[in-house]
Amino acid sequence: MRFAWLRLADDRILIEQLRLIYANMTITVVPTFPAIFLLVWTLGQPGNWGSLLAWTAVVSATNAYSIFDARRQLARGLVAGDARRLLRRLVLSIFVAGLSWGALAFGALGNTTAVGSILVISVLAGVSGGSVGLFAPVFAVYVAFIAPLVGLTVARLFQLDDPAYAAFGFIALFYIGTLITQSYMAGRAVLAAINLRFENLELLAKTEAAQKNAEQANAAKSKFLAAASHDLRQPIHAQGLFLEVLSHTPLSPHQAEVLASARLASEASGDMLNTLLDFSRVEAGVVEPFAAPFKLQTLLYKIENDLAPVANAKGLVYRSRETSAVIHSDASLVEMVLRNLVSNAIRYTEQGGVLVACRLHHGMAVVEVWDTGIGIATENQLEIFREFHQLGNPERDRRKGLGLGLAIADGLAKTMGHALTLSSVPGRGSVFRLALPLSVRPVQLAPASAAAHASLAEVRVLVIDDDDAVLAAMAHLLRSWGCAVTTADSIEQAMAQARKSRPDVVLSDYRLRGQQTGLEAITGLRGLLGDQLPAMMITGDTAPDRLRETLGSGVPLLHKPVAPEQLYQALAGLLAGRQAVGA
């Protein structure tokens, strides 16, 4: 038995149609049992009790089987591979059920009162109409039920050779035509709903697959950036330290000029790597804002002092309007956002200028960075906040950066909960707006740091790193500051050195040989020398999981390449903290 004329898309859809029928079988069929016993009680006469009871047994058995089979199939679980077999079983059982209901017409019509005949026709009409909702999901099932029921009923009405019954027969034919049309239309609606559900599921699966692929690609990108960044940071870090040591030696004017150029090149490389680090920190979610009141103008002065000369070198006018606003936020993170915005404005402006201004609006200080640059088309205004996305730089000119500045600015703004918006007209310029909350408390002056003037003379430093060039550069630099330096390229060697001479402070790289880490080295040394041993990690690793791990360790962390001044201040601060604890 084939049902190709059903035009079902596939067995997945058919099994869902069958599921609907099975699920509604109980609530639709159970109410027919009272109707059966009402008919028997109403139509029963001394001459027809036997036929009525036989009919009752047959129709009750077919109804009970339909309910039992529906529950059994649902309990087993419906699979697409069984769809055609289940359809054949259902059509056969429902055809038998339709025959049993149609048999009522032959057994009762003409053998009871007029009122009884009307009751029989009404019940059969009600069963025919009620089955539309149950069997409409599969049109063939409805036809299998209604054809024998109505066929036997109409045949009996015309067989009685009574004009009144014949009229009922014509009405029945019209009625069944209407029901079949309703069933067909309802079936199409159910089929469309199931098709739409599967389309939505497929779309969701494709979306989830695309998201998974994007996440895998993003993870691979982050892993590559972290590995590349680490490998590049090592030699650049060593180079910076050697250049610093070299600057304190006697040099001719020409050598001093070459050294200055080399240091500028090294600093430029370090700036690019630090940009990657900023992006990695934002991406890893390890940036934690520390909000406090600060004067916005102090920050704007600092940015102007650093970046106005860059604008002047391009022939641009840099202007900054003064403000007395006191902001409640993380000053260092706000500075990073604004610095990236201003740098971006200068980078993409060839004539005209850049304006940094602040206006108060609804209890917020809105910092605006205006430029007269190339502008950004509406369709590109969301894209520019993606990492490595640049406009007008197909040749990837390094002087135009890495395409991370706006991604970092956007990520930091979201981390702080501040709105960063953009308005732009292509060919005329852009304005970026950062909304900052005003502070209700005055600015508190920080106490002067003793680390700024601390001396590192005679401080015993243990340096752990598996890169010989870095070890040599660190040893030269620290000794130029008066430190007593010992070096180690592994945890075992560091432990041996510490047993010979107790260090005052430990500087360790994160990645060491044999899959060991600086955290393990510091933990081992503190187990040997005491938990109060000052220690710091210096790493070129920017992988998000590494950033989260080191942040949770509580050990201070510097990222290669470290500027000598930064290293000096960090060491002095670490030792000052130890002395404060000892006091």
Secondary structure, DSSP 8 states (H G I E B T S, - for coil): ---GGG--S-HHHHHHHHHHHHHHHHHHHTTHHHHHHHHHHHH--TTTHHHHHHHHHHHHHHHHHHHHHHHHHHHH---GGGHHHHHHHHHHHHHHHHHHHHHHHHHHTTSS-HHHHHHHHHHHHHHHHHHHHHHTTSHHHHHHHHHHHHHHHHHHHHHTT-HHHHHHHHHHHHHHHHHHHHHHHHHHHHHHHHHHHHHHHHHHHHHHHHHHHHHHHHHHHHHHHHHHHHHHHHHHHHHHHHHHHHHTS---HHHHHHHHHHHHHHHHHHHHHHHHHHHHHHHHT------EEEEHHHHHHHHHHHHHHHHHHTT-EEEE-----EEEE-HHHHHHHHHHHHHHHHHT-SSSEEEEEEEEETTEEEEEEEE-SS---GGGTTGGGSTT--SS-TT--GGG--S-HHHHHHHHHHHHT--EEEEEETTTEEEEEEEEEB-SS--------GGGG---TT-EEEEE-S-HHHHHHHHHHHHHTT-EEEEESSHHHHHHHHHHS--SEEEEESB-GGG-BHHHHHHHHHHHH-TT--EEEEE----HHHHHHHHHH---EEESS--HHHHHHHHHHHHHHHHHHH-
